[in-house]
């Protein structure tokens, strides 16, 4: 019989590592909240710490090395249960919120999706908005990577956690001999970019509070804002330019930045096929949308259209989800293109969601290979990436992932249609949550939010966010009989 106790032992330590996160909104509440919500965040810290300590005492005699299935189970526990702890303070700080919406908001934050069920963000306590945004900073690169970096006690099980958590088809790639060193390096790069982003926002005209919150959601590619109008609150070309640059940077693999710093050379980026494709797709898409907006008469001057196009293309393509205008009112081609880009443009190893661009590149190469094989059945034409031949196991995993991705998207859409939701809202909501984009179209478009949906629909989309953040297979493997056999 499979024992959960060793996994719960490690989870107890993760709870203890997560508890200090409540001190961040506590500090903001202490100095800036007129309503005096500091005590709520103190209770959140105390509750999480107490639960972690109690669970540790109950399971401390069951320590053993983590196996592969332990890593998958632990990651699922973290991403399902931590949102519950994160949601608890929202019940006492957000007026008229239900547990369903509180959990949805926390799941959206930790998965860096950015789909919100709340309105009246401008009137919320500063500490609540700080908490929502700070969770996206933690969830962007992955709480598990942080835990592996700062808790050497996980030691022998670190590789299993890294493989279950890290997005992308080539999870076994390591850049240092010890996985904890790799994780610390990635978080070091992440923090470096975060500080630069916050200072840039402050320089562009944001207050320190807004600069901190939007730094969190920019680097996490989550898209939460402290204002209902998102970036339309400022209507500033300078602020949008800062956001565009740092969203584009966060859409690139942080592993590449790590290698650049170690080798002190830009070649790992300039020679990377995925990154070159990423830049090309963004540039072409920006130009296409800008030309369309001018041709349709939405903007009279091309520079204005180019500015708006660049901000929204990068925002949606990197699965951030910021908006400065209601792009759902553009010619229908544009918002559909933006949603489509969010499904695949982010690079593997970035904080973005979606299927990752490297998978799309490999799929296109595989399709070209099959077309060549039709004409020349005996030709040797392996799929390559960056000059390296892709193993059959990688290609099989990519094809299997895409099959499950399509099935999950259609299956969840059918579930929402069963609740009498219209097709545009249902399909776009599933695409937006499975790919961790945030805003969809229809009733959940950029001018609205997910709070208009029913409780069952919100729970379905909470599950969709979990599926997308853990790249489907990590979650769905728990539903196989083989997983639970000893």
C-alpha positions in Angstrom: 0.0 0.0 0.0 1.4 3.4 -1.0 2.1 5.6 2.1 1.4 9.3 2.0 3.1 10.0 5.3 6.6 10.8 3.9 5.0 13.2 1.3 3.0 14.9 4.1 6.2 15.3 6.1 7.8 17.3 3.3 4.6 19.2 2.7 4.6 20.2 6.4 8.0 21.9 5.8 6.7 23.6 2.7 3.9 25.0 4.8 6.4 26.3 7.2 8.4 27.8 4.3 5.2 29.4 2.9 4.1 30.9 6.2 6.5 33.9 6.2 4.9 35.1 2.9 2.0 36.4 5.0 4.5 38.9 6.6 4.7 40.8 3.3 1.0 42.0 3.3 1.2 42.3 7.1 4.0 44.9 6.7 2.0 46.8 4.1 -1.2 46.7 6.3 0.7 47.9 9.3 1.9 51.1 7.5 -0.7 51.8 4.8 -4.1 50.1 5.5 -6.5 52.5 7.1 -8.8 49.6 8.1 -6.1 48.0 10.3 -6.0 44.5 8.7 -2.6 43.7 10.0 -4.1 41.3 12.6 -5.7 39.2 9.8 -2.4 38.6 8.1 -0.8 37.8 11.5 -3.5 35.2 12.0 -2.8 33.8 8.6 0.9 33.5 9.4 0.0 31.8 12.7 -2.5 29.4 11.3 -0.2 28.3 8.5 2.7 27.9 10.9 0.6 25.9 13.4 -0.7 23.6 10.7 2.8 23.0 9.4 4.2 22.3 12.9 1.3 19.9 13.7 1.7 18.0 10.5 5.4 17.8 11.0 5.0 16.3 14.5 2.5 13.7 13.2 4.7 12.6 10.3 8.3 13.2 11.5 9.0 9.5 12.0 8.3 8.7 8.4 11.2 10.4 6.6 12.6 8.7 3.5 14.0 9.6 0.1 11.4 11.0 -2.3 10.6 8.8 -5.3 9.3 10.0 -8.7 5.7 9.5 -7.8 6.2 11.2 -4.4 7.4 14.3 -6.3 4.2 14.4 -8.5 2.0 13.9 -5.5 3.7 16.6 -3.5 3.5 19.1 -6.2 -0.2 18.5 -6.6 -0.7 18.8 -2.8 1.2 22.1 -2.8 -0.8 23.7 -5.7 -4.2 22.5 -4.4 -3.7 23.2 -0.7 -1.6 26.3 -0.5 -4.3 28.3 -2.3 -6.7 27.3 0.5 -4.3 28.8 3.1 -3.7 31.9 0.9 -7.5 32.4 0.5 -8.3 32.3 4.2 -7.4 36.0 4.9 -9.4 37.2 1.9 -12.5 36.0 3.7 -11.9 38.7 6.3 -10.6 41.5 4.2 -12.7 41.5 1.0 -16.3 42.6 1.3 -19.0 40.0 0.4 -16.5 37.4 -0.9 -17.5 33.7 -1.0 -15.1 30.8 -0.3 -15.4 29.8 -4.0 -14.2 33.2 -5.2 -11.5 33.4 -2.5 -10.0 30.1 -3.5 -10.3 30.9 -7.2 -8.5 34.2 -6.6 -5.7 32.5 -4.7 -5.4 29.7 -7.3 -5.3 32.3 -10.0 -2.5 34.1 -8.1 -0.3 31.2 -7.3 -0.7 29.7 -10.8 0.1 33.2 -12.3 -3.1 33.1 -14.3 -4.4 36.5 -13.5 -8.1 35.6 -13.9 -9.9 37.6 -11.2 -13.3 37.2 -9.7 -13.1 40.5 -7.8 -14.3 43.9 -8.7 -13.7 47.2 -7.0 -9.9 46.6 -6.8 -9.2 50.3 -6.4 -11.2 50.3 -3.1 -9.6 47.2 -1.6 -7.1 47.5 1.2 -3.5 47.9 0.0 -2.5 44.7 1.8 -5.1 42.6 -0.1 -3.8 43.8 -3.5 -0.2 43.3 -2.3 -1.1 39.7 -1.3 -2.8 38.9 -4.6 0.2 40.3 -6.5 2.9 38.9 -4.3 1.5 35.4 -4.7 2.0 35.7 -8.5 5.6 36.5 -7.9 6.0 33.3 -5.9 4.0 31.2 -8.2 5.6 32.6 -11.4 8.8 30.6 -11.3 7.3 28.0 -9.0 7.0 27.6 -5.3 8.6 24.2 -5.5 11.8 25.7 -7.1 12.0 28.1 -4.2 11.6 25.3 -1.7 14.3 23.2 -3.4 16.5 26.3 -3.3 16.1 27.3 0.3 15.4 23.9 2.0 18.4 21.6 1.7 16.5 19.2 3.9 14.7 18.1 0.7 18.1 17.1 -0.6 17.7 13.7 -2.2 14.2 14.4 -3.4 15.0 17.7 -5.1 15.3 16.2 -8.6 11.8 14.7 -8.4 10.3 18.0 -7.4 12.1 19.9 -10.1 11.0 17.4 -12.8 7.3 17.6 -11.6 7.3 21.4 -11.3 9.4 22.7 -14.2 7.5 23.6 -17.4 8.7 22.3 -20.8 9.3 19.0 -22.6 13.0 18.5 -21.6 12.7 18.5 -17.8 15.9 16.6 -17.1 18.1 19.4 -18.3 20.3 20.7 -15.4 22.9 23.4 -15.6 24.8 22.7 -12.3 25.8 19.4 -10.7 23.3 19.9 -7.8 19.6 20.7 -8.4 19.5 23.0 -5.4 22.2 25.1 -6.9 20.3 25.3 -10.1 17.2 26.4 -8.3 19.0 29.0 -6.3 20.6 30.3 -9.5 17.2 30.6 -11.2 15.7 32.4 -8.3 18.7 34.7 -8.1 18.2 35.8 -11.7 14.5 36.1 -11.0 15.0 38.5 -8.1 17.6 40.5 -10.0 15.0 41.1 -12.8 12.3 41.8 -10.3 14.3 44.6 -8.6 15.1 46.2 -12.0 11.4 46.0 -13.0 10.2 47.7 -9.8 12.7 50.5 -10.1 11.7 51.0 -13.8 8.0 51.2 -12.9 8.8 53.8 -10.2 10.9 55.8 -12.7 8.0 55.6 -15.2 5.6 57.3 -12.7 4.0 54.6 -10.5 3.9 54.9 -6.8 6.1 52.6 -4.8 3.1 50.4 -3.9 1.9 50.1 -7.5 5.5 49.6 -8.7 6.0 46.7 -6.2 2.6 45.1 -7.0 3.0 45.4 -10.8 6.6 44.2 -10.6 5.3 41.0 -9.0 2.7 40.4 -11.6 4.9 41.4 -14.5 7.8 39.1 -13.6 5.4 36.3 -12.7 3.5 37.0 -16.0 0.3 36.8 -13.9 -1.4 40.1 -14.9 -3.1 41.0 -11.6 -3.5 44.7 -11.1 -4.5 47.0 -8.1 -6.9 48.8 -10.4 -10.0 47.7 -12.2 -8.9 49.5 -15.4 -5.5 47.7 -15.2 -3.0 49.7 -17.2 -5.8 51.9 -18.5 -5.6 53.6 -15.1 -2.5 55.4 -16.1 -2.8 55.7 -19.9 0.9 56.3 -20.0 3.1 55.3 -22.9 6.2 55.2 -20.6 4.6 52.8 -18.1 3.3 50.6 -20.9 6.8 50.6 -22.5 8.3 49.4 -19.2 5.7 46.7 -18.9 6.2 45.6 -22.5 10.0 45.2 -22.1 9.9 43.3 -18.9 7.0 41.0 -20.0 9.0 40.2 -23.1 12.1 39.4 -21.0 10.1 37.3 -18.5 8.7 35.3 -21.5 12.2 33.9 -22.1 13.7 31.0 -20.2 15.3 32.1 -17.0 17.6 29.1 -17.4 19.1 30.9 -20.5 19.7 34.1 -18.4 21.4 31.9 -15.8 23.7 30.4 -18.4 24.4 33.9 -19.8 25.5 35.1 -16.3 27.7 32.0 -15.7 29.4 32.1 -19.1 29.4 35.9 -19.4 28.2 35.6 -23.0 25.0 36.4 -24.9 25.5 33.4 -27.2 23.2 31.1 -25.2 20.4 33.5 -26.1 21.3 34.7 -29.6 21.8 31.1 -30.8 18.7 29.6 -29.2 16.2 28.6 -31.8 13.2 28.9 -29.4 14.2 32.5 -28.4 14.8 33.6 -32.0 11.4 32.2 -33.0 9.8 33.9 -29.9 11.1 37.3 -31.0 10.1 36.8 -34.6 6.5 35.8 -33.7 6.1 38.8 -31.4 7.4 41.3 -34.0 5.3 39.9 -36.8 2.2 39.8 -34.6 2.7 43.3 -33.4 3.0 44.7 -36.9 -0.1 42.7 -38.1 -2.3 43.9 -35.3 -1.1 47.5 -35.7 -1.8 47.5 -39.4 -5.2 46.0 -38.8 -6.1 48.7 -36.2 -5.2 51.5 -38.5 -6.9 49.9 -41.5 -10.1 49.4 -39.5 -10.1 53.0 -38.2 -9.6 52.2 -34.5 -6.5 54.5 -34.5 -5.7 57.3 -36.9 -1.9 57.3 -36.4 0.3 54.3 -36.9 2.6 55.1 -33.9 -0.4 55.0 -31.6 -1.6 51.8 -33.0 1.9 50.3 -32.8 2.2 51.3 -29.1 -1.2 49.7 -28.2 -0.5 46.7 -30.4 2.9 46.0 -28.8 1.6 46.2 -25.3 -1.4 43.9 -25.8 0.4 41.4 -28.1 3.3 41.0 -25.6 0.8 40.9 -22.7 -1.4 38.2 -24.1 1.3 36.2 -25.9 3.3 35.9 -22.7 0.1 35.0 -20.8 0.3 38.1 -18.6 -3.1 39.4 -19.3 -2.7 43.2 -18.7 -4.9 45.5 -20.7 -5.1 49.2 -21.3 -8.1 49.2 -23.6 -11.0 46.7 -24.2 -9.3 44.8 -27.0 -12.4 42.6 -27.4 -13.9 45.6 -29.3 -11.2 45.4 -31.9 -11.9 43.6 -35.3 -12.6 40.0 -34.3 -9.3 38.8 -35.9 -7.2 40.7 -33.3 -8.6 39.3 -30.0 -8.7 35.8 -31.4 -5.1 36.1 -32.5 -4.1 37.4 -29.1 -5.8 34.4 -27.4 -4.1 32.0 -29.9 -0.7 33.5 -29.2 -1.2 33.0 -25.5 -1.5 29.3 -26.1 2.1 28.7 -27.3 4.4 31.7 -27.5 6.1 31.7 -24.0 9.4 29.9 -23.8 9.9 26.8 -21.8 11.6 27.8 -18.5 9.9 31.1 -18.4 7.2 32.2 -16.0 4.6 32.1 -18.8 1.9 29.5 -19.3 0.6 27.7 -22.4 2.1 24.7 -24.2 5.5 26.5 -24.7 7.0 27.6 -28.0 9.6 24.8 -28.1 6.8 22.2 -28.3 5.2 24.1 -31.2 8.6 24.3 -33.0 9.1 20.6 -32.5 5.5 19.8 -33.8 6.1 21.9 -36.9 9.4 20.2 -37.5 7.7 16.8 -37.1 4.9 17.8 -39.5 7.5 18.8 -42.1 9.4 15.6 -41.5 6.2 13.6 -42.3 5.6 15.6 -45.4 9.1 14.8 -46.7 8.6 11.1 -45.8 5.6 11.0 -48.0 7.7 12.0 -51.0 10.9 10.2 -50.0 9.9 7.2 -47.8 13.5 6.1 -47.2 15.0 9.5 -46.4 16.8 9.9 -43.0 15.4 13.2 -41.7 15.5 13.3 -37.9 13.9 16.2 -36.0 16.6 18.6 -34.7 16.6 21.6 -32.4 19.7 23.8 -32.2 21.7 21.2 -34.1 20.9 18.4 -31.7 18.8 15.4 -32.7 15.6 15.1 -30.6 15.3 11.7 -29.0 12.2 9.7 -29.8 11.1 9.8 -26.2 11.0 13.6 -26.3 8.9 13.6 -29.5 6.6 11.0 -28.1 6.1 13.1 -25.0 5.4 16.2 -27.0 2.8 14.4 -29.2 1.2 12.8 -26.1 1.1 16.1 -24.3 -0.6 17.8 -27.3 -3.2 15.1 -27.5 -4.1 15.4 -23.8 -4.0 19.2 -24.1 -6.6 19.2 -26.9 -8.8 16.6 -25.1 -8.7 18.5 -21.8 -9.5 21.8 -23.5 -12.5 20.3 -25.3 -13.6 18.3 -22.3 -13.7 21.3 -20.0 -15.4 23.4 -22.6 -18.2 20.8 -22.9 -18.6 20.8 -19.1 -19.1 24.6 -19.1 -21.5 24.3 -22.1 -23.5 21.8 -20.0 -24.1 24.7 -17.6 -25.7 26.8 -20.4 -22.7 29.1 -20.8 -22.4 30.6 -24.3 -19.8 29.0 -26.6 -17.5 32.1 -26.8 -17.3 32.6 -23.1 -17.0 28.8 -22.4 -14.2 28.1 -24.9 -12.3 31.3 -24.3 -12.5 30.9 -20.5 -11.1 27.4 -20.7 -8.3 28.5 -23.1 -7.5 31.4 -20.9 -7.3 29.3 -17.7 -5.7 26.2 -19.1 -3.0 28.4 -20.7 -2.8 30.7 -17.6 -3.6 33.7 -19.7 -6.2 35.3 -17.5 -8.9 37.3 -19.4 -10.9 35.6 -22.0 -13.6 36.8 -24.3 -17.4 37.2 -24.0 -18.6 37.5 -20.4 -15.0 37.0 -19.1 -13.4 39.5 -21.5 -10.9 42.3 -20.5 -13.8 44.7 -19.5 -15.4 42.1 -17.2 -14.1 39.3 -14.8 -14.9 35.8 -13.7 -17.1 37.0 -10.8 -20.1 36.9 -13.1 -19.9 33.1 -13.3 -21.6 30.5 -11.1 -19.9 28.6 -8.3 -19.7 25.4 -10.2 -18.2 27.1 -13.3 -15.6 28.9 -11.1 -14.6 25.5 -9.6 -14.2 24.0 -13.0 -12.0 26.9 -14.1 -10.0 26.6 -10.9 -9.2 23.0 -11.8 -8.3 24.2 -15.3 -5.8 26.6 -13.9 -4.2 23.8 -11.9 -4.0 21.6 -15.0 -2.4 24.4 -17.0 0.2 25.4 -14.3 1.4 21.8 -13.8 1.2 21.0 -17.6 -1.7 18.6 -17.4 0.3 15.3 -17.1 1.5 16.1 -13.6 -2.1 16.3 -12.4 -3.7 13.7 -14.6 -1.2 11.0 -13.7 -2.8 10.9 -10.3 -6.0 9.5 -11.9 -4.2 6.4 -13.3 -4.4 3.1 -11.4 -0.7 2.5 -12.1 0.3 5.5 -10.0 -1.2 4.1 -6.8 0.1 0.6 -7.2 3.2 -0.1 -5.1 
